[in-house]
Amino acid sequence: MSRKPGSSSSGADRGAGAAIQAAMQAAVSAHKEGRVDAAIVGYRQVLRRAPDFPEAHNNLGVALKAAGRADQAAASYRKALRLRPGYAAAHANLASALTERGQTQEALKHAIEAVNLSPGHQGHCQVLAALLRGQRFSAASPPVRRALLACFLAENLEHQLIVPAALSLLKLDPTVRRALALAGQDAGGDLCAALGAGDLGPLFEDELLHAVLTRGLVPDAAFERLLTTLRRACLEAATAGEGSAPGLLHDNPALIAALARHCFHNGYAYAESPAETALLRSLSEQLPGLWSDAPRTIVLAMYRPLYTFDGAADLAKQATALPPALGALLRVQVTEPLAEREIARGIERLTPIGKDVSRAVRRQYEESPYPRWQATGVKAPRPLEQVVGELFPHVKYHLQHIAKSRILVAGCGTGKHALDVATRYRNAEVLAIDLSASSLAFAQRKLREAKVTNVRIAQADILALGGLDRHFDLIEAVGVLHHLADPAAGWRVLRELLAAGGLMKVGFYSTRARQAITAARELLARAGFETAPESIRAARHAIFALDPGHPARPVVGELDFYSLSGCRDLLFNVQERTYRLPEIAALLDDLELEFLGFEFADPAAKSAYAKRFPQDPTMTDLALWDAFEAANPETFRNMYQFWCRKPV
């Protein structure tokens, strides 16, 4: 991500003088006003007079990148860094430029340097997080660890994207590696013994592990075994006077509280043995006296959400007077869920909810709001026209009105999508709807936390939106229509709500990409697994136990497999269908919608497609994309996400 141009006078102070300072300010003003060509001329004039001015080199690079001249931009950033090696913004800008050129490893080095030079800088952390999405480390590195920790501490960042990179780094730590090995032996008995002997002290002091547990899900089978065994050891200690693990609870409140938060966020997806269930029953019977014992209260929270127990709400009111680990846990497990209950009572109802499938889908997401996300990346909003222009340069799109972009998020779930939309587009007026009031309550709480005020939340059924007396410039329906009884009918309703020339962003599941998921669903259905939490936990255990070559086993690589609501959505959805690209092409023709192109989080797919099919420069031939997917079936693992347009 390029930084905004700056106007520091440190270079001018070294002899450039007042004239140089004035020229620099004029170039910066032109840049901020969007007159990129004028800014480039201005920065170059400054550099002719003061070639040792690092800010001018950096700003010139930003302007050149905006003009589509990435190679020249990278050269300017390098000049800035030769003059000032510790220039954090130039490191971050160079990382962005190198990423666009496919030089990922060099980009990563500069992004890490930028974050370590300026740990609290939101933009630098976003640049690094984007690079870490697919990164796995094979060698330990203190600078990398520091930078990762800084990213976890940053707000307005989707921390889940960097969890796999962090796990790969944690696995290189000797203590973590030993703990993982012990957890895989003798049903975790060796690990419990080591914990009881106090042999794994550094594990409890690892800030990166603590950050991972509190900021994201852990999509890793080996770590799940470790965390499940650690949880069991804590429960045994809590119910046996700590005779089996002296000091485990009282000496390590921060990590065990982090684990309790993690278990809450994953919906208590971890397997629970009958012995644990019995011990837990014994522990919960000690309420209300248990509330005065912070460590044992935290252990209870590792297995069940605290808000479900009598007296928890009163305890949460005293959070500021309690030990910090327990106070933070109570906010997450009591204060926030109870706030959502109150919000749900006031959710606006825009349409009636249809029968049969709509009500069954609503019931699923009322019981299991999905996803229970924690944070998302927030960027500087840009005009809708600019976003579309950068995604699809071949598209000529002009807004027909000036004041606001009217946007509908059809099926917003728990609000992450709505927040992303509200902060992606400048001057956006967003209506976000969903079937589930529980999901919408979660969404409303998160929007309030983020201080986002341009989103209206309402409960509605897409199939009943035909009577809505308004039209939208953009409608986004990603991962929603394929849960309708008749996806084509729902899509047609949304089409009629588009303004003339309006845009739609749509997401459908790919039949090819979900073959393992389909195999797992069929396997679990035959075995009689159901949607009760204990049954989903047992189903996960059964999938873990499959032979690595089983066609259903790859689902353990899906992030959704590692939370209870995610696993229910993934493997037990009450209504779902998948598509192939020829089917989508036929639907687009039937609805008279123009296909504009796919949107990918990772540009690698588009680059590979362009190399294979240079005869399709706009990348809009769905027959060719179908051939590409046949050769690369993982391309649309995260859905077909594409844009289309209604004729004027």
TAUR-V447674 format. One record per helix or strand of 2 or more residues. SS is the DSSP state (alpha for helix, beta for strand). FROM is the first residue (numbers start at 1). LEN is the number of residues. If there is no record, write none. Layout:
# TAUR-V447674
SS&FROM&LEN / SS&FROM&LEN
This chain:
# TAUR-V447674
alpha&12&3 / alpha&17&16 / alpha&36&14 / alpha&54&13 / alpha&70&14 / alpha&88&13 / alpha&104&14 / alpha&122&11 / alpha&142&12 / alpha&160&11 / alpha&174&10 / alpha&186&11 / alpha&201&4 / alpha&207&9 / alpha&221&19 / alpha&253&13 / alpha&274&11 / alpha&289&4 / alpha&294&8 / alpha&306&3 / alpha&312&5 / alpha&319&3 / alpha&324&22 / beta&348&2 / alpha&357&11 / alpha&384&8 / beta&405&6 / alpha&416&9 / beta&428&7 / alpha&437&13 / beta&455&5 / alpha&462&6 / beta&472&7 / alpha&481&3 / alpha&487&10 / beta&498&11 / alpha&515&13 / alpha&533&12 / alpha&553&5 / alpha&559&4 / alpha&564&8 / alpha&581&11 / beta&593&6 / alpha&604&9 / alpha&622&10 / beta&640&7
